[in-house]
């Protein structure tokens, strides 16, 4: 993991998204509450982008790209 800062942000964002957008509406006790799937999909797409992003202080040579 050469860009640990952005990867960590992606992981934390993924966990926060799952908890607030999916798990919390399912566990609130109100059967009328639905998970916000569109919001979850958008936030998870951003988290996936962070998994593959490179830290600002890393050069292409540092991470092994050509």
Buried (B, 14 or more C-beta within 10 A) or exposed (E): EEBEBBBEBBEEBBEEBBEBBBEEBEEEEEEEEEBBEEEBEEBBEEBEEBBEBBEEEBEEEEEEEE
